[in-house]
Amino acid sequence: MSNNVILRDAADEDKNFIISSWLKTYRTEGKFTRRIRPYVYFKEHEERIKRALWQAKARIACLEAEPEVIMGYAVWTPQAAHEVVHFVFVRPEFRNLGVARKLLSEVNLETCEFTHWVYKLDNVIDELLTQYPKMNYNPYLF
């Protein structure tokens, strides 16, 4: 299936989905967010996501035949020394099909840093950190 997956820039009409899914996913699956009171988390994190979307690059994965159907997205900030990956999301029905790998294909994983960590990706992140020893988790870059 991943052969039919294309990447496109996030459009303005995609941003509500990105914000909503990022907030909900990170709230329920984040390493540290469960202990933050909901009113604090949603207010503060939404503002940071909006700021990240303003400054970062957001790419949407979709089927070539259905570009309006969002399979997933990646949000990262390209920088000279290294790239900062803020969030990667794949809808549950499209997981384990190579969508996240396709989304990350435009990121230099050799030296990137990532700002969000979710429980479900512990094994994936451990694998990436082994494969790319200069990769780093740094939540303060968000």
A tleap script that builds the chain and sets N, CA, C and O, in Angstrom:
source leaprc.protein.ff14SB
mol = sequence {
  NMET SER ASN ASN VAL ILE LEU ARG ASP ALA
  ALA ASP GLU ASP LYS ASN PHE ILE ILE SER
  SER TRP LEU LYS THR TYR ARG THR GLU GLY
  LYS PHE THR ARG ARG ILE ARG PRO TYR VAL
  TYR PHE LYS GLU HIE GLU GLU ARG ILE LYS
  ARG ALA LEU TRP GLN ALA LYS ALA ARG ILE
  ALA CYS LEU GLU ALA GLU PRO GLU VAL ILE
  MET GLY TYR ALA VAL TRP THR PRO GLN ALA
  ALA HIE GLU VAL VAL HIE PHE VAL PHE VAL
  ARG PRO GLU PHE ARG ASN LEU GLY VAL ALA
  ARG LYS LEU LEU SER GLU VAL ASN LEU GLU
  THR CYS GLU PHE THR HIE TRP VAL TYR LYS
  LEU ASP ASN VAL ILE ASP GLU LEU LEU THR
  GLN TYR PRO LYS MET ASN TYR ASN PRO TYR
  LEU CPHE
}
set mol.1.N position { 0.814 -1.203 0.000 }
set mol.1.CA position { 0.000 0.000 0.000 }
set mol.1.C position { 0.848 1.254 0.000 }
set mol.1.O position { 0.459 2.258 -0.597 }
set mol.2.N position { 2.009 1.222 0.661 }
set mol.2.CA position { 2.811 2.438 0.771 }
set mol.2.C position { 3.289 2.946 -0.584 }
set mol.2.O position { 3.695 4.103 -0.687 }
set mol.3.N position { 3.253 2.110 -1.637 }
set mol.3.CA position { 3.637 2.570 -2.969 }
set mol.3.C position { 2.654 3.599 -3.508 }
set mol.3.O position { 3.037 4.456 -4.304 }
set mol.4.N position { 1.398 3.530 -3.090 }
set mol.4.CA position { 0.385 4.477 -3.542 }
set mol.4.C position { 0.302 5.709 -2.647 }
set mol.4.O position { -0.457 6.637 -2.928 }
set mol.5.N position { 1.076 5.714 -1.580 }
set mol.5.CA position { 1.049 6.827 -0.634 }
set mol.5.C position { 1.916 7.957 -1.176 }
set mol.5.O position { 3.062 7.754 -1.579 }
set mol.6.N position { 1.337 9.143 -1.172 }
set mol.6.CA position { 2.102 10.332 -1.562 }
set mol.6.C position { 2.134 11.299 -0.386 }
set mol.6.O position { 1.332 11.198 0.543 }
set mol.7.N position { 3.066 12.229 -0.442 }
set mol.7.CA position { 3.157 13.273 0.571 }
set mol.7.C position { 2.819 14.598 -0.076 }
set mol.7.O position { 3.209 14.873 -1.211 }
set mol.8.N position { 2.085 15.416 0.664 }
set mol.8.CA position { 1.769 16.761 0.199 }
set mol.8.C position { 1.914 17.707 1.378 }
set mol.8.O position { 1.873 17.284 2.534 }
set mol.9.N position { 2.081 18.976 1.085 }
set mol.9.CA position { 2.131 19.972 2.153 }
set mol.9.C position { 0.770 20.064 2.823 }
set mol.9.O position { -0.265 19.933 2.169 }
set mol.10.N position { 0.778 20.287 4.122 }
set mol.10.CA position { -0.474 20.487 4.841 }
set mol.10.C position { -1.106 21.790 4.378 }
set mol.10.O position { -0.433 22.814 4.265 }
set mol.11.N position { -2.391 21.740 4.116 }
set mol.11.CA position { -3.146 22.929 3.723 }
set mol.11.C position { -3.829 23.510 4.963 }
set mol.11.O position { -3.917 22.850 5.999 }
set mol.12.N position { -4.301 24.728 4.850 }
set mol.12.CA position { -4.991 25.357 5.980 }
set mol.12.C position { -6.146 24.497 6.487 }
set mol.12.O position { -6.384 24.419 7.693 }
set mol.13.N position { -6.858 23.858 5.573 }
set mol.13.CA position { -8.006 23.042 5.987 }
set mol.13.C position { -7.590 21.756 6.708 }
set mol.13.O position { -8.443 21.084 7.288 }
set mol.14.N position { -6.313 21.399 6.687 }
set mol.14.CA position { -5.813 20.217 7.405 }
set mol.14.C position { -5.432 20.546 8.846 }
set mol.14.O position { -5.309 19.642 9.672 }
set mol.15.N position { -5.248 21.806 9.151 }
set mol.15.CA position { -4.664 22.187 10.441 }
set mol.15.C position { -5.554 21.849 11.635 }
set mol.15.O position { -5.036 21.489 12.692 }
set mol.16.N position { -6.867 21.953 11.502 }
set mol.16.CA position { -7.747 21.584 12.622 }
set mol.16.C position { -7.607 20.107 12.964 }
set mol.16.O position { -7.579 19.738 14.138 }
set mol.17.N position { -7.517 19.253 11.928 }
set mol.17.CA position { -7.315 17.822 12.167 }
set mol.17.C position { -5.967 17.579 12.848 }
set mol.17.O position { -5.878 16.786 13.786 }
set mol.18.N position { -4.933 18.249 12.383 }
set mol.18.CA position { -3.605 18.080 12.970 }
set mol.18.C position { -3.628 18.484 14.444 }
set mol.18.O position { -3.153 17.735 15.299 }
set mol.19.N position { -4.170 19.647 14.742 }
set mol.19.CA position { -4.209 20.127 16.125 }
set mol.19.C position { -5.009 19.179 17.013 }
set mol.19.O position { -4.556 18.801 18.093 }
set mol.20.N position { -6.187 18.802 16.560 }
set mol.20.CA position { -7.060 17.942 17.349 }
set mol.20.C position { -6.449 16.565 17.604 }
set mol.20.O position { -6.440 16.088 18.739 }
set mol.21.N position { -5.943 15.933 16.558 }
set mol.21.CA position { -5.391 14.585 16.720 }
set mol.21.C position { -4.095 14.610 17.534 }
set mol.21.O position { -3.841 13.698 18.321 }
set mol.22.N position { -3.285 15.639 17.350 }
set mol.22.CA position { -2.049 15.770 18.127 }
set mol.22.C position { -2.384 15.922 19.607 }
set mol.22.O position { -1.814 15.228 20.449 }
set mol.23.N position { -3.312 16.831 19.926 }
set mol.23.CA position { -3.703 17.044 21.323 }
set mol.23.C position { -4.244 15.766 21.959 }
set mol.23.O position { -3.824 15.394 23.055 }
set mol.24.N position { -5.164 15.096 21.287 }
set mol.24.CA position { -5.786 13.894 21.856 }
set mol.24.C position { -4.797 12.746 21.977 }
set mol.24.O position { -4.754 12.064 23.001 }
set mol.25.N position { -4.008 12.532 20.938 }
set mol.25.CA position { -3.060 11.414 20.961 }
set mol.25.C position { -1.993 11.624 22.022 }
set mol.25.O position { -1.696 10.711 22.792 }
set mol.26.N position { -1.422 12.802 22.067 }
set mol.26.CA position { -0.348 13.034 23.031 }
set mol.26.C position { -0.891 13.047 24.466 }
set mol.26.O position { -0.182 12.665 25.396 }
set mol.27.N position { -2.122 13.477 24.648 }
set mol.27.CA position { -2.728 13.470 25.979 }
set mol.27.C position { -2.887 12.039 26.489 }
set mol.27.O position { -2.598 11.765 27.653 }
set mol.28.N position { -3.338 11.132 25.638 }
set mol.28.CA position { -3.610 9.764 26.083 }
set mol.28.C position { -2.393 8.853 26.000 }
set mol.28.O position { -2.313 7.869 26.735 }
set mol.29.N position { -1.440 9.160 25.115 }
set mol.29.CA position { -0.314 8.253 24.906 }
set mol.29.C position { 1.038 8.865 25.262 }
set mol.29.O position { 2.062 8.189 25.161 }
set mol.30.N position { 1.059 10.107 25.670 }
set mol.30.CA position { 2.321 10.770 25.983 }
set mol.30.C position { 2.953 10.230 27.258 }
set mol.30.O position { 2.261 9.770 28.166 }
set mol.31.N position { 4.258 10.294 27.307 }
set mol.31.CA position { 5.001 9.801 28.470 }
set mol.31.C position { 4.695 10.600 29.738 }
set mol.31.O position { 4.640 10.035 30.830 }
set mol.32.N position { 4.498 11.896 29.596 }
set mol.32.CA position { 4.416 12.749 30.782 }
set mol.32.C position { 3.110 13.529 30.897 }
set mol.32.O position { 2.876 14.175 31.918 }
set mol.33.N position { 2.268 13.488 29.894 }
set mol.33.CA position { 1.107 14.382 29.850 }
set mol.33.C position { -0.078 13.919 30.682 }
set mol.33.O position { -0.953 14.729 30.987 }
set mol.34.N position { -0.140 12.674 31.051 }
set mol.34.CA position { -1.288 12.182 31.811 }
set mol.34.C position { -1.409 12.835 33.178 }
set mol.34.O position { -2.503 12.902 33.740 }
set mol.35.N position { -0.315 13.309 33.709 }
set mol.35.CA position { -0.322 13.904 35.043 }
set mol.35.C position { -0.614 15.408 35.031 }
set mol.35.O position { -0.726 16.035 36.084 }
set mol.36.N position { -0.735 15.972 33.843 }
set mol.36.CA position { -1.048 17.394 33.733 }
set mol.36.C position { -2.570 17.552 33.744 }
set mol.36.O position { -3.276 16.826 33.045 }
set mol.37.N position { -3.061 18.480 34.519 }
set mol.37.CA position { -4.516 18.700 34.564 }
set mol.37.C position { -5.020 19.059 33.167 }
set mol.37.O position { -4.367 19.818 32.449 }
set mol.38.N position { -6.186 18.514 32.774 }
set mol.38.CA position { -6.680 18.724 31.406 }
set mol.38.C position { -6.775 20.180 30.978 }
set mol.38.O position { -6.378 20.517 29.862 }
set mol.39.N position { -7.292 21.050 31.839 }
set mol.39.CA position { -7.444 22.454 31.427 }
set mol.39.C position { -6.090 23.105 31.167 }
set mol.39.O position { -5.981 23.979 30.306 }
set mol.40.N position { -5.066 22.694 31.893 }
set mol.40.CA position { -3.718 23.232 31.670 }
set mol.40.C position { -3.154 22.637 30.379 }
set mol.40.O position { -2.661 23.364 29.517 }
set mol.41.N position { -3.230 21.307 30.253 }
set mol.41.CA position { -2.662 20.643 29.086 }
set mol.41.C position { -3.253 21.191 27.785 }
set mol.41.O position { -2.516 21.631 26.903 }
set mol.42.N position { -4.588 21.163 27.667 }
set mol.42.CA position { -5.207 21.537 26.390 }
set mol.42.C position { -4.958 23.000 26.026 }
set mol.42.O position { -4.703 23.311 24.863 }
set mol.43.N position { -5.028 23.884 26.990 }
set mol.43.CA position { -4.787 25.298 26.700 }
set mol.43.C position { -3.333 25.540 26.287 }
set mol.43.O position { -3.065 26.122 25.236 }
set mol.44.N position { -2.416 25.093 27.113 }
set mol.44.CA position { -1.003 25.366 26.875 }
set mol.44.C position { -0.459 24.623 25.652 }
set mol.44.O position { 0.277 25.195 24.849 }
set mol.45.N position { -0.822 23.364 25.521 }
set mol.45.CA position { -0.262 22.574 24.420 }
set mol.45.C position { -0.848 23.003 23.077 }
set mol.45.O position { -0.147 22.991 22.065 }
set mol.46.N position { -2.112 23.376 23.060 }
set mol.46.CA position { -2.698 23.845 21.801 }
set mol.46.C position { -1.970 25.095 21.300 }
set mol.46.O position { -1.702 25.220 20.105 }
set mol.47.N position { -1.658 25.998 22.191 }
set mol.47.CA position { -0.922 27.203 21.786 }
set mol.47.C position { 0.442 26.852 21.207 }
set mol.47.O position { 0.876 27.450 20.222 }
set mol.48.N position { 1.110 25.893 21.810 }
set mol.48.CA position { 2.432 25.480 21.315 }
set mol.48.C position { 2.339 24.766 19.969 }
set mol.48.O position { 3.197 24.951 19.106 }
set mol.49.N position { 1.311 23.960 19.791 }
set mol.49.CA position { 1.113 23.277 18.506 }
set mol.49.C position { 0.869 24.301 17.408 }
set mol.49.O position { 1.448 24.207 16.326 }
set mol.50.N position { 0.024 25.268 17.683 }
set mol.50.CA position { -0.249 26.305 16.679 }
set mol.50.C position { 1.022 27.062 16.325 }
set mol.50.O position { 1.256 27.367 15.155 }
set mol.51.N position { 1.833 27.365 17.309 }
set mol.51.CA position { 3.099 28.047 17.053 }
set mol.51.C position { 4.026 27.155 16.211 }
set mol.51.O position { 4.686 27.630 15.288 }
set mol.52.N position { 4.064 25.880 16.537 }
set mol.52.CA position { 4.908 24.951 15.777 }
set mol.52.C position { 4.434 24.861 14.330 }
set mol.52.O position { 5.250 24.836 13.408 }
set mol.53.N position { 3.130 24.813 14.131 }
set mol.53.CA position { 2.600 24.727 12.763 }
set mol.53.C position { 2.911 25.991 11.975 }
set mol.53.O position { 3.084 25.939 10.757 }
set mol.54.N position { 2.983 27.115 12.655 }
set mol.54.CA position { 3.300 28.376 11.992 }
set mol.54.C position { 4.746 28.379 11.514 }
set mol.54.O position { 5.048 28.907 10.444 }
set mol.55.N position { 5.643 27.788 12.309 }
set mol.55.CA position { 7.079 27.850 12.033 }
set mol.55.C position { 7.629 26.599 11.353 }
set mol.55.O position { 8.677 26.659 10.709 }
set mol.56.N position { 6.953 25.494 11.484 }
set mol.56.CA position { 7.491 24.206 11.043 }
set mol.56.C position { 6.957 23.797 9.677 }
set mol.56.O position { 6.133 24.480 9.070 }
set mol.57.N position { 7.452 22.672 9.227 }
set mol.57.CA position { 6.999 22.069 7.984 }
set mol.57.C position { 6.026 20.944 8.368 }
set mol.57.O position { 6.337 20.120 9.228 }
set mol.58.N position { 4.882 20.914 7.745 }
set mol.58.CA position { 3.900 19.859 8.005 }
set mol.58.C position { 3.580 19.163 6.691 }
set mol.58.O position { 3.191 19.800 5.712 }
set mol.59.N position { 3.750 17.847 6.686 }
set mol.59.CA position { 3.484 17.060 5.482 }
set mol.59.C position { 2.397 16.037 5.793 }
set mol.59.O position { 2.366 15.434 6.866 }
set mol.60.N position { 1.524 15.865 4.833 }
set mol.60.CA position { 0.395 14.950 4.935 }
set mol.60.C position { 0.671 13.723 4.077 }
set mol.60.O position { 1.133 13.843 2.942 }
set mol.61.N position { 0.388 12.548 4.619 }
set mol.61.CA position { 0.428 11.315 3.831 }
set mol.61.C position { -1.002 10.997 3.409 }
set mol.61.O position { -1.924 11.031 4.224 }
set mol.62.N position { -1.172 10.689 2.135 }
set mol.62.CA position { -2.486 10.364 1.609 }
set mol.62.C position { -2.315 9.435 0.418 }
set mol.62.O position { -1.212 9.256 -0.099 }
set mol.63.N position { -3.420 8.853 -0.004 }
set mol.63.CA position { -3.379 8.040 -1.215 }
set mol.63.C position { -3.394 8.966 -2.423 }
set mol.63.O position { -4.071 9.994 -2.422 }
set mol.64.N position { -2.660 8.603 -3.430 }
set mol.64.CA position { -2.595 9.431 -4.635 }
set mol.64.C position { -3.986 9.674 -5.213 }
set mol.64.O position { -4.277 10.767 -5.700 }
set mol.65.N position { -4.840 8.662 -5.161 }
set mol.65.CA position { -6.182 8.776 -5.729 }
set mol.65.C position { -7.139 9.559 -4.825 }
set mol.65.O position { -8.193 10.008 -5.276 }
set mol.66.N position { -6.769 9.724 -3.535 }
set mol.66.CA position { -7.639 10.425 -2.585 }
set mol.66.C position { -6.814 11.382 -1.721 }
set mol.66.O position { -6.634 11.132 -0.529 }
set mol.67.N position { -6.319 12.452 -2.294 }
set mol.67.CA position { -5.446 13.355 -1.526 }
set mol.67.C position { -6.134 14.065 -0.365 }
set mol.67.O position { -5.458 14.611 0.507 }
set mol.68.N position { -7.447 14.066 -0.340 }
set mol.68.CA position { -8.164 14.724 0.753 }
set mol.68.C position { -8.283 13.833 1.991 }
set mol.68.O position { -8.625 14.329 3.064 }
set mol.69.N position { -8.010 12.533 1.868 }
set mol.69.CA position { -8.086 11.608 2.995 }
set mol.69.C position { -6.715 11.562 3.679 }
set mol.69.O position { -5.738 11.079 3.107 }
set mol.70.N position { -6.666 12.067 4.896 }
set mol.70.CA position { -5.407 12.124 5.639 }
set mol.70.C position { -5.137 10.765 6.282 }
set mol.70.O position { -5.916 10.286 7.106 }
set mol.71.N position { -4.023 10.156 5.891 }
set mol.71.CA position { -3.591 8.897 6.499 }
set mol.71.C position { -2.735 9.182 7.733 }
set mol.71.O position { -2.758 8.434 8.711 }
set mol.72.N position { -1.987 10.273 7.665 }
set mol.72.CA position { -1.110 10.653 8.761 }
set mol.72.C position { -0.394 11.940 8.407 }
set mol.72.O position { -0.603 12.504 7.333 }
set mol.73.N position { 0.447 12.398 9.310 }
set mol.73.CA position { 1.201 13.631 9.070 }
set mol.73.C position { 2.466 13.631 9.911 }
set mol.73.O position { 2.590 12.888 10.885 }
set mol.74.N position { 3.387 14.469 9.518 }
set mol.74.CA position { 4.605 14.712 10.280 }
set mol.74.C position { 4.810 16.220 10.341 }
set mol.74.O position { 4.576 16.934 9.366 }
set mol.75.N position { 5.246 16.685 11.488 }
set mol.75.CA position { 5.537 18.108 11.685 }
set mol.75.C position { 6.972 18.206 12.191 }
set mol.75.O position { 7.316 17.633 13.225 }
set mol.76.N position { 7.802 18.933 11.458 }
set mol.76.CA position { 9.185 19.104 11.877 }
set mol.76.C position { 9.716 20.455 11.448 }
set mol.76.O position { 9.178 21.105 10.552 }
set mol.77.N position { 10.787 20.861 12.112 }
set mol.77.CA position { 11.439 22.124 11.812 }
set mol.77.C position { 12.810 21.834 11.213 }
set mol.77.O position { 13.701 21.350 11.911 }
set mol.78.N position { 12.984 22.124 9.930 }
set mol.78.CA position { 14.318 21.969 9.344 }
set mol.78.C position { 15.254 23.049 9.899 }
set mol.78.O position { 14.897 24.226 9.951 }
set mol.79.N position { 16.424 22.640 10.302 }
set mol.79.CA position { 17.429 23.579 10.793 }
set mol.79.C position { 18.761 23.229 10.160 }
set mol.79.O position { 18.935 22.128 9.638 }
set mol.80.N position { 19.693 24.153 10.204 }
set mol.80.CA position { 20.983 23.949 9.551 }
set mol.80.C position { 21.743 22.763 10.158 }
set mol.80.O position { 22.206 21.888 9.426 }
set mol.81.N position { 21.872 22.731 11.464 }
set mol.81.CA position { 22.672 21.692 12.114 }
set mol.81.C position { 21.934 20.355 12.203 }
set mol.81.O position { 22.539 19.292 12.064 }
set mol.82.N position { 20.644 20.420 12.434 }
set mol.82.CA position { 19.839 19.203 12.577 }
set mol.82.C position { 18.365 19.576 12.443 }
set mol.82.O position { 17.994 20.746 12.540 }
set mol.83.N position { 17.544 18.571 12.222 }
set mol.83.CA position { 16.106 18.818 12.125 }
set mol.83.C position { 15.445 18.422 13.435 }
set mol.83.O position { 15.912 17.523 14.135 }
set mol.84.N position { 14.355 19.102 13.756 }
set mol.84.CA position { 13.620 18.824 14.979 }
set mol.84.C position { 12.255 18.264 14.600 }
set mol.84.O position { 11.420 18.973 14.038 }
set mol.85.N position { 12.033 16.998 14.906 }
set mol.85.CA position { 10.754 16.349 14.625 }
set mol.85.C position { 9.855 16.574 15.831 }
set mol.85.O position { 10.171 16.152 16.943 }
set mol.86.N position { 8.725 17.248 15.597 }
set mol.86.CA position { 7.816 17.555 16.693 }
set mol.86.C position { 6.778 16.460 16.903 }
set mol.86.O position { 6.507 16.074 18.039 }
set mol.87.N position { 6.199 15.960 15.824 }
set mol.87.CA position { 5.161 14.946 15.993 }
set mol.87.C position { 4.957 14.197 14.691 }
set mol.87.O position { 5.003 14.777 13.606 }
set mol.88.N position { 4.733 12.906 14.818 }
set mol.88.CA position { 4.363 12.059 13.686 }
set mol.88.C position { 3.107 11.313 14.112 }
set mol.88.O position { 3.064 10.712 15.186 }
set mol.89.N position { 2.098 11.354 13.274 }
set mol.89.CA position { 0.824 10.703 13.587 }
set mol.89.C position { 0.358 9.916 12.368 }
set mol.89.O position { 0.405 10.404 11.239 }
set mol.90.N position { -0.093 8.686 12.621 }
set mol.90.CA position { -0.715 7.873 11.578 }
set mol.90.C position { -2.035 7.365 12.144 }
set mol.90.O position { -2.083 6.818 13.246 }
set mol.91.N position { -3.096 7.550 11.383 }
set mol.91.CA position { -4.409 7.087 11.834 }
set mol.91.C position { -4.360 5.580 12.051 }
set mol.91.O position { -3.702 4.869 11.291 }
set mol.92.N position { -5.052 5.080 13.085 }
set mol.92.CA position { -4.961 3.657 13.433 }
set mol.92.C position { -5.193 2.693 12.258 }
set mol.92.O position { -4.522 1.666 12.159 }
set mol.93.N position { -6.125 3.018 11.385 }
set mol.93.CA position { -6.439 2.105 10.274 }
set mol.93.C position { -5.336 2.060 9.213 }
set mol.93.O position { -5.370 1.212 8.321 }
set mol.94.N position { -4.365 2.964 9.303 }
set mol.94.CA position { -3.272 2.989 8.327 }
set mol.94.C position { -1.915 2.638 8.958 }
set mol.94.O position { -0.877 2.775 8.310 }
set mol.95.N position { -1.923 2.193 10.201 }
set mol.95.CA position { -0.661 1.856 10.862 }
set mol.95.C position { -0.122 0.522 10.366 }
set mol.95.O position { -0.872 -0.326 9.883 }
set mol.96.N position { 1.189 0.349 10.493 }
set mol.96.CA position { 1.911 -0.856 10.065 }
set mol.96.C position { 1.863 -1.066 8.562 }
set mol.96.O position { 1.944 -2.198 8.085 }
set mol.97.N position { 1.732 0.017 7.818 }
set mol.97.CA position { 1.721 -0.046 6.351 }
set mol.97.C position { 2.859 0.766 5.737 }
set mol.97.O position { 2.912 0.931 4.518 }
set mol.98.N position { 3.757 1.268 6.558 }
set mol.98.CA position { 4.880 2.046 6.046 }
set mol.98.C position { 4.605 3.533 5.915 }
set mol.98.O position { 5.412 4.258 5.334 }
set mol.99.N position { 3.479 4.002 6.445 }
set mol.99.CA position { 3.110 5.412 6.314 }
set mol.99.C position { 4.068 6.302 7.112 }
set mol.99.O position { 4.532 7.320 6.599 }
set mol.100.N position { 4.367 5.932 8.354 }
set mol.100.CA position { 5.286 6.746 9.165 }
set mol.100.C position { 6.671 6.778 8.525 }
set mol.100.O position { 7.322 7.822 8.504 }
set mol.101.N position { 7.114 5.660 8.015 }
set mol.101.CA position { 8.416 5.607 7.349 }
set mol.101.C position { 8.435 6.550 6.144 }
set mol.101.O position { 9.425 7.240 5.901 }
set mol.102.N position { 7.336 6.569 5.398 }
set mol.102.CA position { 7.228 7.472 4.250 }
set mol.102.C position { 7.264 8.932 4.723 }
set mol.102.O position { 7.947 9.761 4.121 }
set mol.103.N position { 6.532 9.243 5.797 }
set mol.103.CA position { 6.515 10.607 6.328 }
set mol.103.C position { 7.896 11.050 6.790 }
set mol.103.O position { 8.264 12.213 6.624 }
set mol.104.N position { 8.655 10.138 7.361 }
set mol.104.CA position { 9.980 10.484 7.860 }
set mol.104.C position { 11.063 10.414 6.791 }
set mol.104.O position { 12.223 10.722 7.064 }
set mol.105.N position { 10.700 10.016 5.588 }
set mol.105.CA position { 11.690 9.878 4.521 }
set mol.105.C position { 12.317 11.217 4.120 }
set mol.105.O position { 13.394 11.239 3.525 }
set mol.106.N position { 11.661 12.317 4.437 }
set mol.106.CA position { 12.186 13.637 4.092 }
set mol.106.C position { 13.019 14.260 5.224 }
set mol.106.O position { 13.560 15.357 5.078 }
set mol.107.N position { 13.112 13.551 6.340 }
set mol.107.CA position { 13.835 14.063 7.503 }
set mol.107.C position { 15.198 13.377 7.583 }
set mol.107.O position { 15.306 12.171 7.365 }
set mol.108.N position { 16.223 14.145 7.892 }
set mol.108.CA position { 17.542 13.566 8.111 }
set mol.108.C position { 17.567 12.981 9.525 }
set mol.108.O position { 17.787 13.699 10.501 }
set mol.109.N position { 17.342 11.693 9.620 }
set mol.109.CA position { 17.259 11.044 10.925 }
set mol.109.C position { 18.623 10.870 11.589 }
set mol.109.O position { 18.702 10.602 12.787 }
set mol.110.N position { 19.679 11.019 10.823 }
set mol.110.CA position { 21.031 10.835 11.362 }
set mol.110.C position { 21.292 11.728 12.570 }
set mol.110.O position { 21.888 11.289 13.554 }
set mol.111.N position { 20.853 12.966 12.497 }
set mol.111.CA position { 21.166 13.920 13.560 }
set mol.111.C position { 19.932 14.647 14.097 }
set mol.111.O position { 20.070 15.666 14.772 }
set mol.112.N position { 18.749 14.149 13.814 }
set mol.112.CA position { 17.550 14.883 14.237 }
set mol.112.C position { 17.309 14.748 15.735 }
set mol.112.O position { 17.833 13.853 16.399 }
set mol.113.N position { 16.510 15.655 16.232 }
set mol.113.CA position { 16.039 15.591 17.607 }
set mol.113.C position { 14.515 15.536 17.553 }
set mol.113.O position { 13.907 16.069 16.625 }
set mol.114.N position { 13.908 14.905 18.527 }
set mol.114.CA position { 12.449 14.850 18.556 }
set mol.114.C position { 11.934 15.352 19.887 }
set mol.114.O position { 12.572 15.180 20.926 }
set mol.115.N position { 10.761 15.980 19.840 }
set mol.115.CA position { 10.252 16.684 21.012 }
set mol.115.C position { 9.103 15.976 21.728 }
set mol.115.O position { 8.753 16.359 22.845 }
set mol.116.N position { 8.515 14.966 21.118 }
set mol.116.CA position { 7.392 14.256 21.733 }
set mol.116.C position { 7.671 12.756 21.713 }
set mol.116.O position { 8.225 12.228 20.748 }
set mol.117.N position { 7.284 12.088 22.779 }
set mol.117.CA position { 7.516 10.649 22.923 }
set mol.117.C position { 6.219 10.036 23.426 }
set mol.117.O position { 5.669 10.493 24.427 }
set mol.118.N position { 5.726 9.013 22.749 }
set mol.118.CA position { 4.498 8.344 23.186 }
set mol.118.C position { 4.797 6.889 23.516 }
set mol.118.O position { 5.682 6.280 22.917 }
set mol.119.N position { 4.054 6.332 24.475 }
set mol.119.CA position { 4.273 4.968 24.954 }
set mol.119.C position { 4.276 3.933 23.827 }
set mol.119.O position { 5.135 3.052 23.787 }
set mol.120.N position { 3.318 4.045 22.925 }
set mol.120.CA position { 3.176 3.037 21.875 }
set mol.120.C position { 4.389 2.963 20.959 }
set mol.120.O position { 4.558 1.982 20.234 }
set mol.121.N position { 5.226 3.978 20.983 }
set mol.121.CA position { 6.385 3.998 20.101 }
set mol.121.C position { 7.697 3.702 20.824 }
set mol.121.O position { 8.767 3.896 20.247 }
set mol.122.N position { 7.643 3.240 22.064 }
set mol.122.CA position { 8.871 2.950 22.800 }
set mol.122.C position { 9.827 2.071 22.002 }
set mol.122.O position { 11.012 2.385 21.885 }
set mol.123.N position { 9.312 0.965 21.450 }
set mol.123.CA position { 10.190 0.044 20.720 }
set mol.123.C position { 10.701 0.672 19.428 }
set mol.123.O position { 11.849 0.440 19.050 }
set mol.124.N position { 9.876 1.463 18.742 }
set mol.124.CA position { 10.301 2.124 17.509 }
set mol.124.C position { 11.379 3.157 17.818 }
set mol.124.O position { 12.388 3.236 17.117 }
set mol.125.N position { 11.168 3.942 18.862 }
set mol.125.CA position { 12.134 4.974 19.231 }
set mol.125.C position { 13.441 4.333 19.676 }
set mol.125.O position { 14.517 4.809 19.311 }
set mol.126.N position { 13.364 3.262 20.457 }
set mol.126.CA position { 14.583 2.568 20.862 }
set mol.126.C position { 15.345 2.046 19.644 }
set mol.126.O position { 16.573 2.122 19.595 }
set mol.127.N position { 14.621 1.523 18.676 }
set mol.127.CA position { 15.245 1.032 17.439 }
set mol.127.C position { 15.912 2.177 16.675 }
set mol.127.O position { 17.037 2.036 16.195 }
set mol.128.N position { 15.218 3.303 16.564 }
set mol.128.CA position { 15.784 4.464 15.865 }
set mol.128.C position { 17.017 5.004 16.590 }
set mol.128.O position { 18.006 5.369 15.954 }
set mol.129.N position { 16.955 5.054 17.921 }
set mol.129.CA position { 18.099 5.554 18.682 }
set mol.129.C position { 19.308 4.632 18.541 }
set mol.129.O position { 20.448 5.093 18.582 }
set mol.130.N position { 19.064 3.341 18.375 }
set mol.130.CA position { 20.155 2.394 18.137 }
set mol.130.C position { 20.715 2.575 16.732 }
set mol.130.O position { 21.929 2.571 16.528 }
set mol.131.N position { 19.817 2.731 15.773 }
set mol.131.CA position { 20.226 2.890 14.372 }
set mol.131.C position { 20.908 4.241 14.126 }
set mol.131.O position { 21.846 4.335 13.334 }
set mol.132.N position { 20.430 5.276 14.807 }
set mol.132.CA position { 20.962 6.634 14.631 }
set mol.132.C position { 21.434 7.162 15.985 }
set mol.132.O position { 20.683 7.864 16.661 }
set mol.133.N position { 22.665 6.837 16.394 }
set mol.133.CA position { 23.129 7.197 17.741 }
set mol.133.C position { 23.188 8.695 18.025 }
set mol.133.O position { 23.228 9.091 19.190 }
set mol.134.N position { 23.194 9.537 16.995 }
set mol.134.CA position { 23.215 10.982 17.226 }
set mol.134.C position { 21.806 11.565 17.377 }
set mol.134.O position { 21.649 12.737 17.720 }
set mol.135.N position { 20.785 10.744 17.120 }
set mol.135.CA position { 19.402 11.181 17.312 }
set mol.135.C position { 19.189 11.413 18.806 }
set mol.135.O position { 19.784 10.728 19.638 }
set mol.136.N position { 18.339 12.380 19.137 }
set mol.136.CA position { 18.195 12.763 20.528 }
set mol.136.C position { 16.758 13.162 20.844 }
set mol.136.O position { 16.083 13.787 20.025 }
set mol.137.N position { 16.298 12.795 22.037 }
set mol.137.CA position { 15.002 13.246 22.544 }
set mol.137.C position { 15.233 14.515 23.344 }
set mol.137.O position { 16.003 14.510 24.304 }
set mol.138.N position { 14.572 15.609 22.959 }
set mol.138.CA position { 14.748 16.890 23.634 }
set mol.138.C position { 13.409 17.648 23.642 }
set mol.138.O position { 13.119 18.392 22.704 }
set mol.139.N position { 12.598 17.467 24.683 }
set mol.139.CA position { 11.282 18.115 24.713 }
set mol.139.C position { 11.337 19.635 24.809 }
set mol.139.O position { 10.333 20.310 24.584 }
set mol.140.N position { 12.506 20.173 25.143 }
set mol.140.CA position { 12.628 21.620 25.325 }
set mol.140.C position { 12.754 22.378 24.027 }
set mol.140.O position { 12.777 23.609 24.034 }
set mol.141.N position { 12.836 21.673 22.902 }
set mol.141.CA position { 12.898 22.335 21.611 }
set mol.141.C position { 11.522 22.660 21.048 }
set mol.141.O position { 11.406 23.244 19.970 }
set mol.142.N position { 10.489 22.284 21.775 }
set mol.142.CA position { 9.117 22.489 21.298 }
set mol.142.C position { 8.605 23.838 21.711 }
set mol.142.O position { 7.467 24.189 21.399 }
savepdb mol mol.pdb
quit
